[in-house]
Amino acid sequence: MDVPKEIFLKDYKAPDYYFDTVDLQFQLGEEKTIVTSKIVVSPGVEGISAPLVLHGHDLKLISIKVNGTELKGEEYKVNSRHLMLSTPPAVVFNLEIVTEIYPQLNTSLEGLYKSTGNFCTQCEAEGFRKITYFQDRPDVMAKYTCRIEADKTLYPVLLSNGNLIEQGDLEGGKHYALWEDPFKKPSYLFALVAGQLGCREDSFVTCSGRNVTLRIWTPAQDLPKTAHAMYSLKAAMKWDEEVFGLEYDLDLFNIVVVPDFNMGAMENKSLNIFQSRLVLASPETATDGDYAAILGVVGHEYFHNWTGNRVTCRDWFQLTLKEGLTVFRDQEFSSDLGCRTVKRIADVSKLRIYQFPQDAGPMAHPIRPHSYIKMDNFYTVTVYEKGAEVVRMYKTMFGASGFRKGMDLYFKRHDGQAVTCEDFYAAMCDANNAQLPNFLQWYSQAGTPIVKVASSYDPSSQTFSLKLSQEVPPTPGQPVKEPMFIPVAVGLVDSTGKDMPLTSVYSDGSLQTVSTDGQPVFTTVLQFKKKEEEFMFKNIPERPVPSLLRGYSAPVRLDSDLSEGDLFFLLASDSDEFNRWEAGQVLARKLMLSLVADFQQQKTLVLNPKFVDGIRSILRNTSLDKEFIAKAITLPGQGEIMDMMEVADPDAVHAVRNFIKKELAVQLKDDLLAAVKSNRSSEAYTFNHDSMARRALKNTCLAYLASLNEPDFVELALHEYKSATNMTEQFAALAALSQNPGQVRDDALLDFYNKWQHEYLVVSKWFALQATSEIPGNVANVQKLLSHPAFDLRNPNKVYSLIGGFCGSPVNFHAKDGSGYKFLGEIVLQLDKINPQVASRMVSAFSRWRRYDKTRQALAKAQLEMIVSANGLSENVFEIASKSLAD
């Protein structure tokens, strides 16, 4: 195979030609679809005579005309990737191209494809080139019209971007619809849907009085499950007006639900397309987690209307400009509608579980990558979630009002433009009249910074000092790192557990007043921007316990000199709830690592009684939010602990986590049982924070008790399973019962499947629960589930549930005999022939193979080598597999 070409940010060049208007016509058919595009082309520079190069993939060219005249063979060149006009006119001209495509054969689910009988599109990042020849890049923005013709019986609903201008019947049982989008957009935001769909309709009146029609389209039988998504959309529209002054700009907003979709959802202008699990919900079939995800993702895609659509990216390297910013916006939206601390804990946990390992592995890249072979591989937790943390740091430094000023200036300067990360940085700094030296390093340096903190107190001068040092570990292609700009939010807690008032901080030769209008503050943000810096607080009457990195003010690993006593004190007393949780997590991580060492040396495991007391006091603390308690009594995941080890040992970490879980269950039995009983409810399901918090605490405690496999607790879990009136509680009880192998587990799983086999989203949960199981030897069961009638390798959601789920079970995926690796290696090659994007997501599970012992390394490496040497491998999989093997 030709080695795929790598594309570099440094090689960016503005296009030689721009497109002013694009008129598309689709004749949708069962065997083939004919696409006609009429484009008004203008040279970037008048009188230029550069060739016009258009992208195209899997297209059959029927004809090409310039200013109405058909071109002859020698006037253009066409190959498998491009169509080139070597000497186009040097003035504005009309280009007309007709292509033939075969959506029904398109299993990659990018471009135009069929899903359960309906036509739909996915064009981000580079899918539009599978529809017609085009400059398929985000800095080519044009105004579009789209005319769709199709059989009226098979495809009664015809949708595209913008406003419906005209529709009518045609001969031969066909009909047409003509759509016009008045806003300029890049090709990745184009969308088309045609099929048999019903809609839930509602409306929203914007702050300036515009009446917007809202429609959610889905197969008719699923319409009752769209109520929560509609609530979420209206809540997002209202929130964006209130918080950012951003109003919707058209009279119609459509969401379409599709069962087969590579992404979670897509923000196409006024025609968002979603995979089913992020729209469809009812209390009986969806969990609290699903309801929360729908709220967040409906919000996310709606927020893109401004951060992504009205202002877009100059090139794909700038993806975090729209995604990091929009993830931050959806996190804030969910926090405002729920519980801010609990949402922050969930977001930071996600960052640590998924992004930290990526930043420490062979695929490490900055939030703005320097290069890619296949852009689809860079829709990552780094670009999205770490990108959101970088945006959050602007808010931490400038405050909510300063951040809003920066956003206002960003839109004022760049509405209707395709811009870069520097443009966002400049708007933030200029609006706040500030400089943030070396802050742009966050966009160009990969790796998670490690911040070390040493504290000292001088009673004679009543000063308390924090010595900070930072180090960014080397990553592929970046062996040497520069210091980063790290905002460190700090509070000082006195011996009674109260925050001390802070008046001034001395650093770098100058004294800074931190009080505002003479009012003391209790948290201040230290701007840490050198390799080492010391910050000194004055007027501190006693030795405080520092509460560091409050609210997780920067995406770093913190290594402080806090003692175990200090951490237990913060767990009990810190006014910053995030840091209360964090103190417990630090204690748990230290405890787990020391027990792992004991386990490896075959010592008897003993649980520190102080840790049990700490967990007990959290459980009994009635003043705390119940969902916060559920999170605070949950141990760090196995991956997080393996990540901290020199050589990751999945078996030892699994054994230790199980030991602690069971030991806590034994010692806290009465408290856990009381929590289960007191948090039952017979009321109808409601999606609000208090009800969700109650269920979260009950379900967490139930899982602890059921892990003991004692008859009473098995009975308790069975009772909860059978009496549950909503999926959150039923599925949690099933998961609790599934922890231990045996007849009870098998019967419960079978009963659940029989009950829900006609609900494909519930069946995906059933697959995932079995796939993630920690029961040894689970690979054989997962292998068997591949041939289950409900499983389909062509459906991304089912692949993510079963195969993705299996890769998330450290003890089975990393089985010592290599059976997990062999299973994944074979599946990746099968998947690659169907859907390269999904295959490359799966192969990523191999990327950190060097973290394990020599035996596992050899077994995983053999699979990667087998994959890389396969014939006809996609660029998507080649990029991840080859980078994983690179030294």
N, C-alpha and C positions, 0 to 999 in steps of 0.2 A: 504493500500500500504506500502511496505518496505520504511522506511525513506532513501532517497538517501544518498550515502556516500560522504563526503566532502574530497577533496584532498588538501594536504598542501605542500607549497614550502619547508618547513623545513624537509619534509620526502623524498626529492629527493634522489635517489640512481642510480648510473650508471647501465646500463643494464648488465646482466650476460653474454649475448650473443650478438655478432654483426653479421650483414648480409653483406657479401662481394659483392655478385652479386644477382640480382633478375631477373629471366626470366619469363615474364607473357605471357599467351596465352588466348585470348578471342574468344569464339565462340558465336557471337551475334545472338540471335533468337527472334522470336516474342513472344513465350510463356515463354522461359527461356534462360538464358545465362550461359554457362559453363566457369568457370575461372580456369586455371591451373597455379599454381605458382611453380617455381623451384628455390630454394634459397640455396646458399652456406653459411652455418652457421659456425661462429668460436666463441669459448668460449672467454669471456673477459679476463679470466685468464686461461692459459693452465692447463689442468688436473682438472678443476673445475667440480663438479657434482651437479649443481643446476637444478631445473626443468626449462624447457623453457615454458614460459606463453605467448600465443599469443592472441591478441584481436580479437573479431569477433562479428558481430551483424546482425541479420536477414539473416543468411547464412544457407544453407543446405550442410553439409559435405558429399562428395561422397567418397573420399579416402584420405589416408595419408601414405606416404612412407618415410623411412629413408634409405639413401644409396641404393635405389632401392627396398627395401623390404617393403611390405605392413604391417602396424602395425595392431595388433589385438586389440580388444575392451579394454582389461585390460591394454594396454600399453599407453593409453592416456585417458584424461577425457575431456568431452565437456559439456558446459552449455550455457545459453542464451548470455553470455558475453565473454567467454574465451574458448580456447583450450589449454590443458596443457599436455606436454610430461614430465612425472615425472623423467625419467632417460635417457636423450639423451646422445649420445656419448660425451666423454670428450675431443675429438679432432675435427678438422674441418670435417663437414659432409654435405651431400646433403639432403635437405628436399623438398619433393614434395607433394603439397596439391591440391586437386580438389574440387571446391565448385560449387553450383548451386545457381543463384540469379535471381530475377524477377524485372528488371529495370522498366518495364511498370507499375508496381504497386507502385513504390517508389515515394510517394507524398512529402516526406521530402526534396527532392532535395539535398540530400547529399549521397555520394557514386556514383554509376552509375545509371542514371535515363533517362527517355525519356522526351524530350521537343519538342512539335510540330512535332512529328514523328522522330526526330533525337536522337541518343544516346549522352549523355555527362556526365561529372563527376564534382563533387566538393568534394575534399578530405580534405581541411583545415576546422576545426582543426582535427576532428577525423572521417572523412568519409571513409577513406581507409578500415577500418575494416568492412564496409558494402559490400566490394568487395571480400575480401578473408581474411583468418586468417593471422595475421601479428603482429610484434611488432610495433604498430602504435603510434610512439613517435618520436619527431624530432631529437633526438640524435642518432638514428639508421639510418646512411646514407649508401647508396649502389649505385652501378652502375646498371642501368635497361636496359633490352630490352623488347619490347612489340610487340607481333604478334597478329594482329586482323584479324578474318575471319568473313565475313558477306555476305548477298545477294547483288550481284553487282547492281541490278536494284534499290533496295530500299536504299542502302547505298553505292553510288559510291565513296564517299570521306571517307578515313580512316586515322585518324591523331592521333599521340601521341608525346611524348617528343623527342627532339634530332634530329637525321638525319634519313632520309628514306634510309634503306639499300637495301631493296628488295621488289618487289611487283609482283603479277601475278594472273592468273585466276585459279580457282579450279573447279572440276566437280559440276554439280547440280546448275549452275548459280551463284556460289559463287566466291569471290576473296579474296585475303589476302594482307596485308602490314606488313612489319617488320621494326620497329623503334628501334634505339639505341641512348641512351643518354650517351655521354662519361664522363659526370660529375657526381660525387657522389651526391645523393640528399636524403632527407627524404621522407617518403611515402606521406606526405601532398602535395608535389609538383608534384605527378603523375597526368597525365591527358590523357583522351581518348575522341575523338569525332568521330562519324560515322553518315553520313547522306547525304542528297541532299543539297549541298551548292555550291554557286559560289564564285569566289574570285577576289579581286582587287589585282593585283601584282605590285610591285615596287622594287627598290633596293637601297641600301645604301653602300657607300664605307667608311670603317672605317679609322681611322687615320693611321693605319699601312698597309692600302691597301687591307684589306679583303673585298671581295664583298659579301654582305649579301642580300639574297632574302627575301622580306617582303610580306606577304600575309594576307589579311583580308577576312575571310570567313563569308558569310551570305546567307540567301535565295536570289536567283538571283534577285528578284524584288527590293531588298534593296541595291544592289551594288552602285547605284549612290549616296547613302547617306553616303558612307564610305570615301569620299575624305578628309574631315576635320580630321578624325581619322588618316589617313595615313600621312597627313601633321604633325599632332601632334607627331606621332611616330618618324618620321625622325628628327623633331626639338628636341625631347628628346634625341635621340641617339647622336646628334651633341653636345647638351648642356652638357651631362654627360662626353663626351670626353674633352670639353673645360674647364669645371669648376672643375671636379674631376679626369680627366685623366683616366676615366673608359671606356673601349672599349667592344663592344659586342663580345662574344666568340664562336659563332657557325655560320654556313653558311646560316641558315634559321631562320626566326622569324615569327610565326603564331599568329593571333588573331582570335578568333571565337566568333560570336555574337549569344546569346541565349535569347529568350524571357522570359523563366522561370528560375530565378536565385536568390538565397537568398542574396548573397553579391552584392556589386557594380560590382566588377571584381576580377579576381584571377590570380596571377603571375606564374602559373605553368611554369616550365622551358621550354622556347621556344614555348609554346602553351598556351598563355593567353586566358582565357575565360571571356567574358564580358556580362553583361545584356545589352539589346538593347539600352536603353536610353543613355548609356555612349559611344556609337560608332556612332549610326545612326543620321545624321543631314543634313537638307537642310534649306536654309533661310526661306522657306515657312512653314516648320513643326517644327523647333527648334528655341529656343530663344537664345539671347546672353548668358544667364546663362547656357543653355545646351552646347553651344559651348565652354564656359570656363571650364565647368565641364569635358567635353571630353578631352580637352587639359591636364587638371590636372591629370585625372585618367589614361589616356593612358601613360602619363609621369610616374605617380606613379608605375604602374605595370611594366613598362620597367625598372625603377630604381631599383626595387626589384631584378633584375638579379644579382646585386652585393650585395645590402643591404637586405638580406633575403635568396637568393638562394646560391650564392657562399659562403657567411658567413651566417649561419642560427642560430636558437635559440636552446639552450641546452634542454629547456623544455618550456611548454606553459606559465609559469609564466613570462618568459623573452620576451613575445610578443612585448612589446614596443621597444625592441632592434631593431627589424626590422621595426615595424610600425611607432613608433614615429620618427625614423630616416628618413624613406622613406616619411612620410607626410611632414617633414621639407624640404626634397629635392624637393618634388613636389611644395611646397609653393614658394621656391626660384626660381624654374624653371618658374612658372607662373608669379612671380614678374618680372623676367628678360625679359619675353616676353610681359609683359603688363605694368601696372603702379604699382610700389612697394607700395606706400602709400595706394592706394585703396585696393590692395590685403591684406595688413596688417590689414586694418580696417575690411574687410570682415572676416578674420581669427579670429581676436579678438572678433568680434561680435558673431561668431559661438561658441567660447569658453564660452563667458558669457551667451549666451542663453541656451546652452545645457550642458556644462561641469560644470559650477559653481553650478547649481542646483543638478547635480549628486553628486558632492563633498560635498554637504550639506544635503544629504538625506540618506536613509537606505542602499542604494547600494554603498555608498562612498567606494572607494578603491584606494590604491596608483597606480601609473602608472605601478608598478610591483605588482600585487595582491599577498596576502599571501595564499589565498585558493580559491577554486571554487568547485561547485558541477558539473556544466556543463560549459566547457571552452567557448562554443559558446556565453554565456552571458557576456563574458569579452572582446568582440570586441567592445570597448566602446570609447566614446569621451574622456574619461580619458586616456586610454592606447594610443589612436591615437593622439588626438589634444593636450592634456596637455603634452603627451610624446614628441610631436614636439616642444613645448615651452621649455621643459627641454633641448633638443638637441640645440635649438637656443641659450640658455644661454651659452653653451660652446663657440659658435661663438661670442657672445657679449663680453665674457671675453678674448678670445684669438685672436679675429679678424679673417678676412677671411683667411689669410695665415696660421695662427696658427691652425685654424680649419682644413684646407686642410692637414697640416702636421699630425694632429691627425688621419684623415681619412686614409692617406697613410700608417701610422704605423699599424692601425687596420687591413687593408687588408694584409699587409706584414706578420703580426703575425698569422692571423686567416683564411686566404683563405682555403676553403675546410673543415672548422670546424663548430661545433655547440657550441656556446659560450654564455656568460652571460653579463648582463648589466655592471658588474664590469670590464669585459674585455674591453668594450668600454671606460669606465671612465679611466682605466689605460692607454690606448693608447693615449687618449686626454691629460692627465696630463704628461705622460712620453715624448711625442713628444714636449711638450712646457716647459719641465723642471719645472713644477709647481705643487703646492699642492692646492687642493680646499677643505679645511676642511669642514666637515658636508654637502658637496654637495650631497652625496649619500642618504641623508634624502629624497630628492625628489623622490627616487625610493621606499622608504619604508613607508613614511607618507602620509596619505590621508588628504583631506581638503584643502581649499584655504586660504593661509596666509593673514592676514589683517595687512597692514603696515600703521602706523600712522606717520605723519610728522608734526613737529612744527618748525617754522623758527624764527630766530631773527637776527637783524642787529645792530652792534655797530659802529656808525659813527666816534667815536674818534679813534678807532684802525683800522677802515675800514675792519672789519671782518664780514662775514655772516656765520651763523651756521644753520645746519639742525640737529634736534634731531629726530632720527628714532627709533620706537619701533615696534616689531612684535608679532603677536599671531596667532597660528594655532588652529582653533576651534576643540573641541573633535568630533570624528567620531566613528561609531560602531566598538567596539573592540580596540579603541585607545583613551582612555579618556585623557591621558597626552601626550603632544607633546614637542619635542625638538626644539630649534631655527633652522631655515633654513638658507642656504647660498643664499642670494638674491642680484643679481646684479642690482643696481639702476642707470640707466643712467640719468645724470642731466645736464641741461644747466641753466645759469642765464641770464635773459633778462633785459636790462636797460630801462629807462623810454622812450627812443625813439623807443623801439621795436627791438633793435639790441642785438645780443648775446655778452656777456662780455667775453673777453679772460680769460682763467683759467690757472694759473701757478702752484699752489700747493694746496694740501688739507691736513689738520692736523686732524689725528684721532688716537685714541688708543695709545697716547703718542709718535707718530712719524709723521714727516712731509714728505709727498710724493710729488715729483715733477710730474706734469701731462703733462707739455709741452713736445713735442717731438722734438729733435734736435733744441732746442731753439725756435721752432715755437709754438705760443700759440694754445691751443685747445679750442673749444667752447662747447663740450660735453664730460663729463668724466663719467666713470663707478665706482660708489662707491660699494665696496664689504662689504655688510651688513650681518654679520654672528652671531651677538649675539642678546639677547632679546632686548637690548637697546644700541644704539651707537650714538655718536655725531660726525659730520663732519664739520670742519671749513675751510672756504675759506678766503685767505688773499688778500690784495690789491684790495678790492672791493670798488670803490669810491662812490657809492650811493646804496641805498636799492634796490636790484633787485627783480624781480618776478621770483621765481624758476619754471623751466619747468621740472617736475618730471617724472621719468619712461619713458623717451623718447623712441619712437618706441615700447613702451610696453615691456620693457627689462626683465620683470619677470611676471609669471602668478599669480598675487596677486590682492587683493582688496586694493585700495589706499584711505586713509582717511587723507586729508591734511588740513592745516589751511588756504588755499588760500581763499581770500574773493570773494564775487560775482564780485567785481570790477576787481580783479586779473584775474578771469576766463574770463570775457568779454575782458580784455586786451589780454590774451593769444589766445583767439578765433580770435582776429583781427591780432595779431602780431607774434605768435610763429613761428620760422623758422622750427621747427619740425612739419611737417604737420599732423602726427598722433596725436600729442598733441593739435593741433588746433581743430581737430575733437573731441578729448577727452574733451577739455574744454567745448565745446558746449553740449556734452553728460552729463557731470556732472551738468551743469546748468539745462538741461532739466529734469534730474532725480530729482534734488532738487525741481524744479518747480512742477513736476508731483506729488511728494510725498506730498507737502504742499497743492496742490489742492485736492488730495484724502482725506486728513484730513478735508478740508472744505466741500467736498461733503458728507462725512460721518456725519458731523455735520449740514447738510442741509443748509449750507451758500450759498450765491450767488457766482458763480465762476467768477473770474476776471483774465484776462491774463496780466502778467507783461509787460508793454509796452517796457521795455528795452530788453526783450527776443525777441519781434517782431522785434525791430530795429536790433538786432544781426543777426537774420535770414535774414532780408532784405539786410543787408550789405554783407553777404555771397553770396546771390543770385545775387547781382549786381556787384560782384567782378570779372571782366573779366580776371584777371591774374590767377585765380584758375582753376585747372582741372575740367571739367564739371562733371565727375563722382564723384569727391571729393565733389563738391557742392551738388549733389544728395544725397550723404550719409550724408553730414553735415546738410541738412534741413530735414532729416528723424528722427522722434522721436524715442526714445528707445522703444523697444517692451513691451507689457503688462507683459510678463513673467519676464522680467528684473526688472520691478517696483515691481511686487508682491513678487519677491525674496528678496526685501529690506524691506518688511513689517513684523512686528511681527506676525500678522494674515493676510494671503493673502485674498484680497477682489476682486474677478474678476469683479464684477458688478461695483464697484466704479472706478477701474482702467480703465475699458472699457469706462465708461461714461466720465472720465477726458481726456483720450487720444482722444476720439471723439470730445470733446469740444475744445481742443487745436488745433486739425487738422482743424476744421471748422473755428475757430477764426482766425487762420493764413491765411486760404484761403480767408476769408472776407477782412482782413486787407492788404493782399499782392496780391490781385486779379490782379492788373495791371501787376505787375512784373511776376507773375506766367503765365499769359496769354501771355505776351511778350516772355517768355522762351519757351512756347509750340510752338508759331509761328516761332520763330527764329531758332528752332532746328529741324524743319521739313526738310526732304531731299527727292529728287526724284531720287537720284542715286541708282544704284543696290546695294544690300546688300554686305557689306564686313565685315569680322571679323578682325577688328583692334581696337586698343584702342580708337582712336579719334571718330570713328563712334559709338562704343559702349557707350562712355561717353555722346555723344550727345543724343542718344536714352534714356539713363538712366535718364538724366536731364529732357528731354521732358516728359517721362512717369511718373516721380515722380510729376512733376508740374500738369500734367493732373489729376492724382489721387486726389490731393488736391482740384482742382476746381470742379471735378465731385462729391466730397463728399457733396457739398452744395445742390445738387439736384435742381439747378435752371435751368429753360428751356434752357437758352443760353448754359450752360455748358453741359447739357445732350446732346444737339444738337452737341456741339463741340466733345464730346467723341464719339458719334455715327459717326460723320464725320471721326474721326481718325480711328475708327474700320473699316468702310467701305472702306476707301481709303488706308489702310495699305497694303504694298507689302511684308511684312515679318512677321513671327510669333511673334517676339519681340514686335512690335508695335501693332499688332492686339490683342494679348493676354493681353497686358497692358491696352488697351482701353476697352476690355471686363471686365477686373478686375475693372477698374474705374467705369464702368456702373453697376457692380454687387454689389457696396457698399450699394445701397438703394433698398429695396424691391419694387416690382411693375411690371407693364406690360412691361416697357422698358427692365428691367432686364430679365424677363422671355423670351421675344421675342429674345433678343440678345443671351441668352444661347442656345435656341432652334436652332437659325440660325447657331451658331458656331458648334453645334453637327451635324446638317445636312450636313454642309460643310466638316467636318473632320471625319465622322464616320468610314471611312475605314482606318484611320491612328491610330493604337492602342496607339501609344505613345502620340499623341495629345489628344486622348480620356482620357488618364490618367490625363492630365493637367485639362481637363474639370471636371473630378471627383474631383480633388484636390481643384480647385477653389470653387466648391460648398461646399465641406466638411469643408473648413477652414472659411467659411462665418461667420460673426459676427451677422447675422440677427437672432434675438431671435427665439427660437423654431425650430432651424434648424435640430434637431435630427430626426424629422419626415421625412424631405426631404432625409437625409442620409439613413435612414431606407428604404425608397422607392428605392433609388439608388442601394441598395444591390441586388434588383431583376431586375435591368436594364440588358437587354440582353448583353451589352458590359462588364458587371462586372463579374469577376471570382475569387472566394475565393481561388482558387489554385494558382493564379499568384501573387507572392510577390509584384511586382511593383504596381498592382492595389490595393492590400490591403494597401500598404504604402500610396498610393494617397488618397484613400477614408477613410479608418479607421484611419490610421496614421494622415491624414490631419484633421479629425474631432477632434482627441485628442489634436491637436495644436490650437484649437479655445477655449480659456479659458472661454469665456462667455457661450458657449453651452456645452462643455464637463463638466464644473463645474456648470451646471444649478442647481438652488436651489432645484428643485423637484427631483433631482437624476436621471432624465431620461437619461442623458449622461452616467452616471456610469453604469446604468442598461444595456444600449445598449452595452457598451464595455464588461461588464462581460459576457454577453451571447455570444458575438462574439468570445471572447478569448477561450471559451470552444469548440466552433465549430472548430475554427482554429487549436486548439491543436491536434485534431484528424487527421488533414491533414498535418500540418507542424509546429512542436514544436518550431523551431527557430523563425519563423515569429510570432507565438503566444506570445512568451516571449518578443519580442520587443514591441508588443502592450500592454501587461500587465504592462510594465514599466511606462505607463502613470499614474498608480495608486500610484506609489511608494511614492509620497510626500503628501499623503492624510492628514497627521497631520498638514500641514501648513494652513489648512482652518478652518472655524468656526465649532462649535460643530455639527450643523445640517449636513453639508457636510461631516464631519468626519464620522459620524454614517452611512451615506448612502454609502460612498466609502468603509468603513471597511466591511460592510455587503457583498459587492460584492467580496472583497478579500477573506473573510471567505468562501463564497459559492464556489469560485474557488479552494481554497486549499483543501476543503473537497470532491471535485469531484472524482469519480472513474476513475482509469487509467490515472491520470494526468501525463504529461511528467516531467522529471527532470528539463528541461529548465524552464517551467512555475512555477513549484514548488519552485525552488530556488528564483526567483524574488518575487513571491507572499508571500512566507513564510518570507523572509527577510524584506519585506515591512511591515508585521504585527508584526515582532519582536519588543520588547520594547527596 
